[in-house]
Amino acid sequence: MKELANFLAGAAERGQQILVLCHHNADPDAVASAIVLTEVLNRLGARAKAGVSESLSLISQNLLRAFGREIAINPPLEAGLVVLVDTSSLEHLGKLGEQLEQKAPKLVVIDHHRPVEAMKQLASFYFVQEEFASESELILQLVRELGAELTPEGASLLLAGIISDTAHFRFAKDQTFEAVNSLIKAGVNYRRVLEALRLPEDPSKRVAMLKAAQRVELRRIHGRLVVLSELGSFEGDAASMLVRIGADVAIVGSEEKGRIRLSGRARQEILKTLGLHLGELMEELGKQFGGSGGGHAGAASMNGEGELEEAKKYLFKALQQKLKPKE
């Protein structure tokens, strides 16, 4: 962390142009991390801008409105230094990732997902700490190492990122609450943060959850309940819902014009007792189907090319091995 802070501080003190970039359909954790790091680097002398590939999630849009912040969508890649936050691979940047690979600027990766070997080769500085429950916690520590102070609004953004990525603290770790305590001391308005993360009820999401439950394919693998379902949207939400109502592992997928997308969730007990890592599984699956994948042990996703039925067969075969009780 100290080496990373020194690297970024040096770039900022030289007044370097820096682009802090995060993945497409950016969630509050990604957006908060990008904006707060950008603001801190600017205070240290950099000419930094925050950007996101393709789109923002609805809840991120709500968060930005609540705190009067903006982030550029598909920004021009003019900076000599690009810092990726909450983004484990260039594939998560879509076409912007392809452009980035062609321009080949100096690249820094700061992430809390499973490491991706290809990115290690591309990055001038690669800092991945999977033990962090959210990117916002990692950025908080980096801000401290940079010797910078957070504004109350910056602290509030990071708290929103933590709440969002830990599913309102369900996936929090001990250090998560230490981070939250630090942010509260920095002047967080907790009620305002909660309001910013609350969206009006979406009838289409309710319908999607019911359809996901209706379409469930249930299998028992080594005594564990594994379910697969199919939706055209809200796949991650549906997988989380299926785990809440009883699945040990839930995978929800979609297929459109030869492109497949899968989101997976798993119970914490399965992760601890069997060592299952969905991020690893989704990375394997992404490679198998000509795309990319990754994520956390209990929450991950992939994109690729092919047929959903073939992907399901591969998944079931892989889970036969990964859910086998340890001897």
Helices and strands as residue ranges (DSSP letters): H 2-13, E 17-22, H 28-43, E 47-52, H 58-66, E 72-73, E 81-85, G 90-93, H 95-103, E 106-111, H 117-122, E 125-128, H 135-145, H 152-165, H 174-185, H 190-196, H 203-214, E 217-221, E 224-230, H 235-244, E 249-256, E 259-266, H 268-274, H 278-288, E 292-295, E 299-305, H 308-322
